């Protein structure tokens, strides 16, 4: 009991130090009188945690951009109305999303009606969200350094769900905070496995006060993903695979411990960069990449390309790759709109079991003979 009490005090101190809390004495008393903090079970996710008392939910987000170390962002959510500074009331009712992947999670919980603003309305794929956009119920708030701050203020959001790419690129976050707006980082894209990314559904379940629903949905996702994985791992032949598309003089590679690398392993394939120990993406010289992937069996996630012709137009040398010559190029943009909005990066984030089944079908077609891929298509 003494240990639990000390742990709660230390947790409170960390929250205040990281988030500049200015809690009144009544609220402090509420925290210290709580008999215990219950921690939500997370099986895979490493970049957040959820702790709960009787009426308060604490969500801590860890290292929410690439190469961040020892960064913690701590948020306090209340189940009842309160005037306490930096506390967000839940369930949230007015949400601004600065990434389409956030919409994927919210759509899984059928809470699109609570979205009031997004970055890049033209890139949204979800039909319900698009219907709300067409009715003027969801507006475009701009993107990063081009955010419309006046419009955002007028929307009176309960929460703005943001993401970070690099620390020097989040100046707009500082501006939003200076305006007194409630910013919360979501770092699902940094998780190392598909199931860890999908488990951020529990974060969204917490802020919408739908934890039972999010837990139930994730349990199904987890079970179905592992069922597909177990089928794939029975195959002893493991085709070699690479991904991406060159940009100017560089080719960004997903590290050998990245989400993509783990997805390919689960699909019974051998990622050509599997010996790399990086979790993040990094640029490499084109010649080096060409030499590494020249004889690989398959090529997936080839940027925005919709045909082999578009790929060869990027760099004629790509036609010499074995995967290209053998017509084994598959892209994840089977569900996309005319502006390049891609459902793979939206609903695909919260449906890794479907993504995995797609690529198992590509690499081991005999595994699911009657299945047609959903997010992926073969480029012709």
C-alpha positions in Angstrom: 0.0 0.0 0.0 2.9 2.4 0.8 4.4 1.6 -2.6 1.2 2.3 -4.4 0.8 5.6 -2.6 4.3 6.7 -3.4 3.9 5.6 -7.0 0.8 7.8 -7.3 2.6 10.8 -5.9 5.5 10.3 -8.3 3.1 10.0 -11.2 1.4 13.2 -10.2 4.8 15.0 -10.0 5.7 13.8 -13.5 2.5 15.0 -14.9 2.9 18.4 -13.4 6.5 18.7 -14.5 5.9 17.6 -18.1 2.6 19.3 -18.7 3.0 22.5 -16.6 -0.1 21.6 -14.5 -1.6 24.2 -12.3 -4.1 22.1 -10.3 -6.1 23.6 -7.4 -5.9 22.0 -4.0 -9.3 20.4 -4.3 -8.1 18.5 -7.4 -4.9 17.5 -5.7 -6.9 16.1 -2.8 -9.0 14.1 -5.3 -5.9 12.5 -6.8 -4.2 11.7 -3.5 -7.4 10.2 -2.0 -7.9 7.8 -4.9 -7.4 4.3 -3.6 -5.7 3.1 -6.7 -5.0 3.9 -10.3 -6.1 1.2 -12.8 -3.9 0.8 -15.8 -5.5 -0.2 -19.1 -4.0 -3.4 -20.5 -2.0 -2.8 -23.6 -0.7 -5.9 -25.3 1.5 -4.3 -28.0 1.5 -0.5 -28.0 4.6 1.2 -26.5 4.0 4.9 -27.2 1.1 5.5 -24.8 -0.5 4.4 -21.6 -3.8 4.9 -19.9 -4.4 5.1 -16.1 -7.7 5.7 -14.4 -9.1 6.8 -11.1 -12.7 7.0 -10.2 -13.4 10.1 -12.3 -10.2 10.9 -14.0 -8.3 9.4 -16.9 -4.6 10.0 -17.4 -3.1 9.4 -20.8 0.7 9.6 -21.3 2.2 9.7 -24.8 5.8 8.8 -25.2 8.3 10.0 -27.8 5.7 11.1 -30.4 8.1 11.8 -33.3 11.0 10.1 -34.9 14.2 10.0 -33.0 12.6 11.5 -29.9 14.1 10.3 -26.6 12.8 10.6 -23.1 9.9 12.8 -24.2 6.6 12.4 -22.4 3.4 14.3 -22.9 0.8 13.9 -20.2 -2.9 14.6 -20.5 -5.7 14.7 -18.0 -9.2 13.8 -18.9 -12.3 14.2 -16.6 -15.5 12.3 -16.7 -17.4 15.2 -15.2 -17.4 18.9 -15.8 -14.6 20.8 -14.2 -12.8 24.2 -14.5 -9.5 22.8 -13.6 -6.7 24.1 -15.9 -5.5 21.7 -18.7 -8.2 19.1 -18.1 -10.2 17.9 -21.0 -13.7 16.8 -20.4 -14.8 13.4 -21.9 -16.5 12.2 -23.9 -15.1 14.7 -26.3 -17.7 16.1 -28.6 -15.9 18.4 -31.0 -12.7 17.0 -32.5 -10.2 18.3 -35.0 -8.0 15.7 -36.7 -4.6 16.7 -38.2 -4.1 13.3 -39.8 -6.3 11.0 -41.9 -5.2 8.0 -39.8 -7.0 9.6 -36.8 -10.2 9.4 -38.9 -9.7 5.7 -39.3 -9.8 5.2 -35.6 -12.8 7.5 -35.1 -14.7 5.8 -37.9 -14.1 2.4 -36.3 -16.0 3.7 -33.3 -18.7 5.3 -35.5 -18.0 8.8 -34.1 -17.4 10.8 -37.3 -20.2 13.1 -36.3 -18.0 14.5 -33.6 -15.3 15.6 -36.1 -15.6 19.4 -36.8 -12.3 20.0 -38.6 -9.6 18.1 -40.5 -6.4 18.8 -42.4 -6.9 18.2 -46.1 -10.6 17.4 -46.7 -9.8 16.3 -50.3 -7.7 13.4 -49.0 -10.4 11.8 -46.8 -11.7 8.4 -48.0 -14.3 7.5 -45.4 -17.8 8.0 -46.9 -19.5 9.2 -43.8 -16.8 11.8 -43.1 -17.1 12.9 -46.7 -20.8 13.2 -46.4 -20.4 15.5 -43.3 -17.8 17.5 -45.3 -20.2 18.0 -48.1 -22.9 19.2 -45.7 -20.5 21.7 -44.2 -20.4 20.0 -40.8 -16.6 19.3 -41.1 -14.3 22.0 -42.5 -10.7 22.1 -43.7 -8.5 23.8 -41.1 -5.3 23.8 -43.2 -2.1 21.9 -42.8 0.8 22.3 -40.4 2.4 25.7 -41.1 -0.6 26.8 -43.1 -3.2 26.2 -40.4 -6.1 28.6 -40.2 -5.9 29.5 -36.6 -8.9 31.9 -36.7 -11.1 29.1 -38.1 -9.8 26.6 -35.5 -10.7 29.0 -32.7 -14.2 29.5 -34.1 -14.7 25.7 -34.1 -14.2 25.6 -30.3 -12.7 22.1 -30.3 -12.7 20.0 -27.2 -9.5 18.4 -28.5 -7.1 18.7 -31.4 -5.4 15.4 -32.3 -2.0 16.1 -33.7 1.1 14.2 -34.7 4.8 15.0 -34.8 7.3 14.2 -37.5 10.4 16.0 -36.2 10.8 18.3 -33.2 11.7 21.2 -35.4 8.6 20.8 -37.5 6.0 21.3 -34.7 6.1 25.0 -34.3 2.4 25.1 -35.2 1.8 23.1 -32.1 3.3 25.8 -30.0 1.1 28.4 -31.7 -2.0 26.3 -31.0 -1.0 25.9 -27.4 -0.4 29.7 -27.1 -4.0 30.2 -28.2 -5.1 28.0 -25.3 -6.2 25.1 -27.5 -6.2 21.5 -26.2 -3.5 19.6 -28.2 -3.0 15.9 -27.8 -0.3 13.9 -29.7 -1.1 10.6 -31.2 1.9 8.6 -32.2 0.5 5.4 -33.7 2.7 5.6 -36.8 5.8 5.1 -34.7 4.7 1.8 -33.3 6.8 -1.2 -34.4 4.1 -3.6 -35.2 0.7 -3.5 -37.0 -1.2 -4.6 -33.9 0.6 -2.0 -31.8 -0.6 0.7 -34.2 -4.2 -0.7 -34.1 -4.2 -0.8 -30.3 -4.3 3.0 -30.3 -8.0 2.3 -30.8 -8.0 2.1 -27.0 -6.8 5.7 -26.8 -9.8 6.8 -28.9 -12.1 4.6 -26.9 -11.0 6.4 -23.8 -11.5 10.0 -25.0 -15.0 9.1 -26.4 -15.8 7.1 -23.2 -16.2 4.0 -25.3 -13.6 1.8 -23.7 -15.6 -1.4 -23.7 -16.4 -1.0 -27.4 -12.7 -0.3 -28.3 -11.5 -3.2 -26.2 -14.0 -5.5 -27.9 -13.1 -4.3 -31.4 -9.4 -4.6 -30.7 -9.8 -8.2 -29.3 -11.4 -9.2 -32.7 -8.6 -7.5 -34.6 -5.9 -9.2 -32.5 -7.5 -12.6 -32.9 -8.0 -12.3 -36.7 -4.5 -10.9 -37.3 -2.9 -13.8 -35.4 -5.0 -16.3 -37.2 -3.8 -15.0 -40.6 -0.2 -14.8 -39.3 -0.3 -18.4 -38.2 -1.4 -19.5 -41.7 1.4 -17.5 -43.3 4.1 -18.8 -41.1 3.4 -22.4 -42.1 5.0 -21.7 -45.5 8.7 -22.5 -45.6 9.3 -20.6 -48.8 9.8 -16.9 -48.0 9.9 -14.6 -51.0 12.2 -11.5 -50.8 10.4 -8.2 -50.7 11.2 -4.5 -50.8 9.0 -1.4 -50.7 8.8 2.3 -51.6 9.7 4.5 -54.5 12.7 6.8 -55.1 12.3 10.5 -54.6 14.8 12.7 -56.5 18.2 11.3 -55.5 17.1 9.3 -52.5 15.1 6.2 -51.6 13.5 6.2 -48.1 13.8 2.8 -46.6 11.8 1.5 -43.7 14.2 0.1 -41.0 14.6 -3.6 -40.4 12.7 -3.2 -37.0 10.0 -1.0 -38.4 6.2 -1.6 -38.6 6.5 -2.6 -42.3 9.4 -5.0 -41.6 7.4 -6.8 -38.9 4.3 -6.9 -41.1 6.3 -8.6 -43.9 7.8 -11.1 -41.4 4.3 -11.9 -40.2 3.2 -12.5 -43.8 5.9 -15.2 -44.3 8.2 -13.0 -46.4 11.8 -11.9 -46.1 12.3 -8.1 -46.1 15.5 -7.3 -47.9 16.6 -4.8 -45.1 15.8 -7.3 -42.3 19.4 -7.1 -41.0 19.0 -3.4 -40.3 18.4 -2.5 -36.7 16.5 0.8 -37.2 12.9 1.4 -36.3 12.6 4.6 -38.3 12.8 5.3 -42.0 16.0 6.7 -43.5 17.2 7.8 -47.0 19.7 5.9 -49.0 21.6 6.5 -52.2 19.8 5.1 -55.3 22.7 3.0 -56.5 22.9 1.3 -53.1 19.2 0.5 -53.1 19.2 -0.7 -56.8 22.0 -3.2 -56.0 20.2 -4.4 -52.8 16.8 -5.0 -54.4 17.7 -6.0 -57.9 16.8 -9.6 -57.5 14.0 -9.4 -54.9 10.9 -11.3 -55.7 8.3 -8.7 -54.9 7.9 -5.0 -54.7 5.1 -3.4 -52.6 3.9 0.0 -51.5 5.3 1.8 -54.5 4.5 5.3 -53.6 1.5 6.8 -55.4 2.1 4.9 -58.6 -0.9 3.4 -60.3 0.8 1.6 -63.1 4.2 0.2 -64.1 4.4 3.0 -66.6 4.3 5.6 -63.8 7.1 3.7 -62.0 9.3 3.6 -65.0 8.7 7.3 -65.6 10.2 7.9 -62.2 13.5 6.3 -63.1 14.0 4.1 -66.2 16.5 1.9 -64.3 13.6 0.6 -62.2 12.5 -1.5 -65.2 15.6 -3.6 -64.7 14.5 -4.8 -61.3 13.4 -8.5 -61.2 10.1 -7.7 -59.5 9.3 -5.2 -62.2 10.4 -7.5 -65.1 8.4 -10.4 -63.6 5.3 -8.2 -63.0 5.3 -8.6 -59.3 4.7 -5.1 -58.3 1.7 -4.4 -55.9 0.6 -1.1 -54.5 -1.6 -0.3 -51.5 -3.8 2.2 -53.3 -6.6 0.0 -54.5 -9.0 2.2 -52.4 -8.0 5.8 -53.2 -9.7 8.9 -54.5 -8.8 11.3 -57.4 -6.8 13.5 -55.0 -4.6 10.7 -53.8 -6.5 10.1 -50.5 -5.7 6.5 -49.7 -7.8 4.3 -47.4 -4.8 2.2 -46.6 -3.5 5.0 -44.5 -7.0 5.6 -43.0 -9.0 2.5 -42.2 -6.0 0.3 -43.0 -4.3 1.5 -39.8 -7.1 0.0 -37.7 -7.6 -3.1 -39.9 -4.1 -4.7 -39.9 -5.7 -8.1 -40.2 -7.0 -7.2 -43.6 -3.7 -5.6 -44.7 -1.9 -8.8 -43.6 -4.3 -11.1 -45.4 -3.9 -9.0 -48.5 -0.1 -9.4 -48.6 -0.3 -13.1 -47.6 -2.5 -13.5 -50.6 0.1 -11.8 -52.8 3.1 -13.9 -51.5 1.3 -17.1 -50.8 -1.9 -17.2 -53.0 -2.7 -20.7 -52.1 -3.3 -19.7 -48.5 -6.6 -18.0 -49.3 -7.6 -19.1 -52.8 -11.0 -17.5 -52.8 -9.9 -14.2 -51.3 -9.6 -10.9 -53.3 -7.2 -8.3 -51.9 -8.9 -5.2 -50.4 -6.2 -2.5 -50.1 -3.7 -3.9 -52.6 -3.7 -4.2 -56.4 -1.3 -5.5 -58.9 0.2 -2.8 -61.1 0.0 -3.4 -64.8 
